[in-house]
Every structure is written in C-alpha cells, then in structure tokens.
Amino acid sequence: MIELAFDKEVSVPVDSVELKGNLIIPEKATGIILFSHGSGSSRLSPRNNFVAKVLQEKGLATFLFDLLTFEEDQNYNTRFNISLLTKRLFQICNWLKENERIKDLPIGLFGSSTGAASALSVAAMTGDRIKSVVSRGGRPDLAFPYLEEVKAATLFIVGGNDQAVIELNEEAFALLSSEKKNMVIIQGATHLFEESGKLEEVAELAGNWFKEYVK
C-alpha cells in the first residue's frame, strides 16, 4: 500500500527511445493498473483517462503511457506490430518492479482494442506476476498463441452492437485457461462505448474486477 499521493508525467527508457507516461497514485493505493491503448490512440485518450479516474477513486494507481513514440505511431505497420508492443509493455512492467515508489504494488493490465493483445501476451509471459487483465472492446484474437498460458483473472468487455468483435472475443475467451474469467456484453454499446452511460458501465465493471483480483 502506498501512503502518499503522486501525480506526474514520467519518461521510461526502452530500447533506444523514451516512452512518455502519466503516473497517478492515489493515497493508500492497493494496486497499479497499466493501460495499453489501441492503434491510433495515446495516453491522452479521453476514454481511458475517464476509466483511470474511476479506478483512482477506487484506490488504484494508474499508469497511462505510449508504447510508441510519435514518429513510430505514424507508421501503420508499427502500430499493428503486436510483438513490438508486447515487448515494450513487458519492459514497462519491469520498470515498475524496479521503481522504489511502486515496486510492491500488485499489477493489473487494462487493454483497449489492439492493446488488449499485448496485455494478454504479457500476462502469459509473466505468469502470476500480472494479477488481472481487463479488455475493453479488445482484439484478444491477436494474442491467440498466448491465450492458453494466461493465468491472470481476465475480463472481456464488449459492446453489444460490435458484432464482429463479439465473435472474436468469444473465440479467444474459449481458449483462456484462467480460473477466473468472465465476458460481459454491454447491450446498446458500439466499439468505442460512446453511447450515454456505456463508458461508465465499462469503468465500473473494470474497477470492481481489479479491486477483487489485483491484490
């Protein structure tokens, strides 16, 4: 548990670049949630920042960061390079465990769209080090080779009107070996959960899931 609050933009050296992130730690934080956003998004995503605020109110630290530099993000192929994104996310997790301020906090991962694939891949690679994963409108199918190795408590959240993604999530969900797993379809929601009240549902579901399993 972290007693002192902390809110700062940080830079994390990874490979030959520095990745920017916003680290917010509420008082008495009991865990930390890393956000892996989807293609074309960033740590400034209003949707992920909304979810992060709800998690902070539930006593969870949040770390929203960019897995690619601005220049890298302009390259379509790099945006969808799941292996690179997974490697970067893995290195960010290592950085957390080496940071004196937060190294003792249990870790959860929140992945959106393609970011869900890197989150699930890292969870598979790290065993019980990652306590929980939440996928929002995610593409877990892009992590098919790793799904059977995921042990973290895993929640898939999908919009009810996002039919193609529902089917991909159902296929991925069947492959998960996690003892604790669930898939929730939010009726009336599209891929980005832009409809009134739908993102609030996402945030509440994610917050409750992380509070139960990131400890």
Solvent accessible surface area in square Angstrom, and as a share of the most:
residue,aa,sasa,rsa
1,M,138,0.62
2,I,27,0.14
3,E,101,0.45
4,L,130,0.65
5,A,63,0.49
6,F,43,0.18
7,D,107,0.55
8,K,115,0.49
9,E,95,0.43
10,V,22,0.13
11,S,43,0.28
12,V,2,0.01
13,P,93,0.59
14,V,4,0.03
15,D,78,0.41
16,S,109,0.70
17,V,36,0.21
18,E,102,0.46
19,L,2,0.01
20,K,83,0.35
21,G,1,0.01
22,N,33,0.17
23,L,3,0.02
24,I,50,0.26
25,I,1,0.00
26,P,25,0.16
27,E,114,0.51
28,K,116,0.49
29,A,0,0.00
30,T,48,0.28
31,G,0,0.00
32,I,1,0.00
33,I,0,0.00
34,L,0,0.00
35,F,2,0.01
36,S,1,0.01
37,H,27,0.12
38,G,7,0.07
39,S,38,0.24
40,G,48,0.46
41,S,33,0.21
42,S,37,0.24
43,R,38,0.14
44,L,119,0.59
45,S,9,0.06
46,P,101,0.63
47,R,63,0.23
48,N,2,0.01
49,N,58,0.30
50,F,73,0.30
51,V,0,0.00
52,A,1,0.01
53,K,125,0.53
54,V,25,0.14
55,L,0,0.00
56,Q,34,0.15
57,E,127,0.57
58,K,51,0.22
59,G,18,0.17
60,L,1,0.00
61,A,0,0.00
62,T,0,0.00
63,F,0,0.00
64,L,4,0.02
65,F,2,0.01
66,D,20,0.11
67,L,6,0.03
68,L,19,0.09
69,T,29,0.17
70,F,152,0.64
71,E,127,0.57
72,E,40,0.18
73,D,30,0.16
74,Q,108,0.48
75,N,75,0.38
76,Y,153,0.58
77,N,117,0.60
78,T,24,0.14
79,R,70,0.26
80,F,83,0.35
81,N,64,0.33
82,I,30,0.15
83,S,90,0.58
84,L,39,0.20
85,L,11,0.05
86,T,11,0.06
87,K,100,0.42
88,R,10,0.04
89,L,0,0.00
90,F,59,0.25
91,Q,52,0.23
92,I,0,0.00
93,C,0,0.00
94,N,45,0.23
95,W,51,0.18
96,L,2,0.01
97,K,68,0.29
98,E,130,0.58
99,N,39,0.20
100,E,135,0.60
101,R,105,0.38
102,I,3,0.01
103,K,74,0.32
104,D,116,0.60
105,L,2,0.01
106,P,25,0.16
107,I,1,0.00
108,G,0,0.00
109,L,0,0.00
110,F,0,0.00
111,G,0,0.00
112,S,6,0.04
113,S,29,0.19
114,T,6,0.03
115,G,1,0.01
116,A,0,0.00
117,A,0,0.00
118,S,0,0.00
119,A,0,0.00
120,L,0,0.00
121,S,0,0.00
122,V,0,0.00
123,A,0,0.00
124,A,15,0.11
125,M,94,0.42
126,T,20,0.12
127,G,27,0.26
128,D,112,0.58
129,R,69,0.25
130,I,1,0.00
131,K,70,0.29
132,S,0,0.00
133,V,0,0.00
134,V,0,0.00
135,S,0,0.00
136,R,12,0.05
137,G,1,0.01
138,G,0,0.00
139,R,69,0.25
140,P,0,0.00
141,D,18,0.09
142,L,64,0.32
143,A,1,0.00
144,F,72,0.30
145,P,112,0.71
146,Y,92,0.35
147,L,0,0.00
148,E,104,0.46
149,E,99,0.44
150,V,0,0.00
151,K,118,0.50
152,A,4,0.03
153,A,8,0.07
154,T,0,0.00
155,L,3,0.01
156,F,1,0.00
157,I,0,0.00
158,V,0,0.00
159,G,0,0.00
160,G,16,0.15
161,N,95,0.49
162,D,19,0.10
163,Q,104,0.46
164,A,71,0.55
165,V,14,0.08
166,I,11,0.06
167,E,87,0.39
168,L,48,0.24
169,N,0,0.00
170,E,88,0.39
171,E,93,0.42
172,A,0,0.00
173,F,48,0.20
174,A,80,0.62
175,L,68,0.34
176,L,9,0.04
177,S,51,0.33
178,S,7,0.05
179,E,169,0.76
180,K,112,0.47
181,K,66,0.28
182,N,65,0.33
183,M,38,0.17
184,V,36,0.21
185,I,61,0.31
186,I,6,0.03
187,Q,126,0.56
188,G,35,0.34
189,A,0,0.00
190,T,54,0.31
191,H,62,0.28
192,L,63,0.31
193,F,2,0.01
194,E,121,0.54
195,E,59,0.26
196,S,114,0.73
197,G,33,0.32
198,K,40,0.17
199,L,25,0.12
200,E,90,0.40
201,E,76,0.34
202,V,0,0.00
203,A,1,0.01
204,E,82,0.37
205,L,56,0.28
206,A,0,0.00
207,G,0,0.00
208,N,78,0.40
209,W,32,0.11
210,F,0,0.00
211,K,80,0.34
212,E,92,0.41
213,Y,47,0.18
214,V,2,0.01
215,K,159,0.67
